[in-house]
Amino acid sequence: QVQLVESGGGLVQPGGSLRLSCYVSGSIFSFAAMAWYRQVPGNTRELVADITSGGTTNYADSVKGRFIASRDNAKNTVSLQMNSLKPEDTAVYYCNLRYGWGDVYWGQGTQVTVSS
């Protein structure tokens, strides 16, 4: 069974950094595409970054140059390094896994708050 568990959220001041991690149980991680989404209450969930099974990354324009997604297939983990954080980055961040012909899994979400 596939489960995604995020960690690393919290409160940080503007300009600071946080690193989110998502551990994936099961044996499909190395074959799966992974992504990070975020959602603010009342808004739709938006894609922040995605990373293919081969490690190719893609970023939303709003985070380019500040966020870095990476994966460690040996540890079944995907990470999101967030630098130069802004108040508008405040959201619940979700880990997402896509596999095969439409299998999609989500983590429970982790809160990131950027505030002085």
C-alpha positions in Angstrom: 0.0 0.0 0.0 1.3 3.4 -0.9 1.4 6.1 1.8 3.0 9.6 1.7 4.1 11.3 4.9 5.3 14.9 4.8 7.5 16.6 7.3 9.4 19.8 7.8 6.7 22.5 7.8 6.6 25.3 10.3 6.9 29.0 11.0 9.7 31.0 9.4 10.5 34.7 8.9 10.4 36.3 5.5 13.7 35.6 3.7 14.2 32.4 5.7 14.4 28.8 4.5 12.6 25.5 5.1 13.1 22.0 3.8 10.1 19.8 3.3 10.4 16.0 3.0 8.0 13.4 1.8 8.6 9.7 2.6 6.7 7.2 0.4 6.0 3.7 1.5 5.8 0.8 -0.9 7.9 -0.2 -3.9 6.8 2.1 -6.7 8.6 5.3 -5.7 11.5 5.0 -8.1 9.1 4.6 -11.0 6.7 7.4 -10.0 6.6 11.1 -10.9 6.4 13.2 -7.8 5.2 16.7 -7.2 4.6 19.4 -4.5 1.4 21.4 -4.4 0.2 24.0 -2.1 -3.2 25.3 -1.1 -4.4 28.4 0.7 -7.9 28.2 2.2 -10.5 29.3 -0.3 -8.1 28.8 -3.2 -7.5 25.9 -5.6 -4.5 23.7 -5.0 -1.6 24.8 -7.2 1.4 23.0 -8.5 4.7 24.2 -7.0 7.2 21.8 -8.5 7.3 18.4 -10.0 10.1 15.9 -10.6 10.0 13.0 -12.9 11.2 9.5 -12.1 14.5 10.4 -13.8 14.9 13.6 -11.8 13.9 16.3 -14.3 12.3 19.2 -12.5 9.7 21.8 -13.3 8.7 24.8 -11.2 5.9 27.3 -11.0 7.0 30.8 -12.1 6.3 32.1 -8.6 9.0 29.9 -7.0 11.6 29.6 -9.8 15.1 30.4 -8.5 14.0 30.0 -4.8 12.7 26.4 -4.5 14.6 23.3 -5.4 12.9 19.8 -5.7 15.0 16.7 -5.4 14.5 13.0 -4.8 16.5 10.1 -3.3 15.2 6.9 -4.8 17.3 4.8 -2.3 15.4 6.4 0.6 12.0 6.7 -1.1 12.0 10.4 -0.3 11.3 13.6 -2.2 12.3 17.0 -0.8 11.5 20.6 -1.4 14.2 23.1 -0.4 12.5 26.5 0.0 14.7 29.6 0.2 14.0 33.3 0.3 10.6 32.6 1.6 7.9 35.2 1.2 4.6 35.7 3.1 2.7 34.7 0.0 4.4 31.3 0.2 2.2 30.6 3.3 0.1 27.6 2.6 -0.5 23.9 3.3 2.0 22.0 1.2 1.1 18.6 -0.2 3.2 15.8 -1.6 1.8 14.1 -4.7 2.7 10.8 -6.4 1.6 9.8 -9.9 2.1 6.3 -11.2 1.1 4.2 -14.1 -2.2 4.9 -15.9 -3.7 7.3 -13.5 -2.8 6.2 -10.0 -2.6 9.3 -7.8 -1.7 9.5 -4.1 -1.5 12.5 -1.7 0.1 13.2 1.6 -1.7 14.7 4.5 -0.2 18.1 4.0 2.2 20.2 6.1 1.6 23.9 7.1 4.2 26.4 6.1 3.8 29.9 7.6 6.0 32.8 6.5 5.6 35.7 8.9 7.6 38.1 11.0 
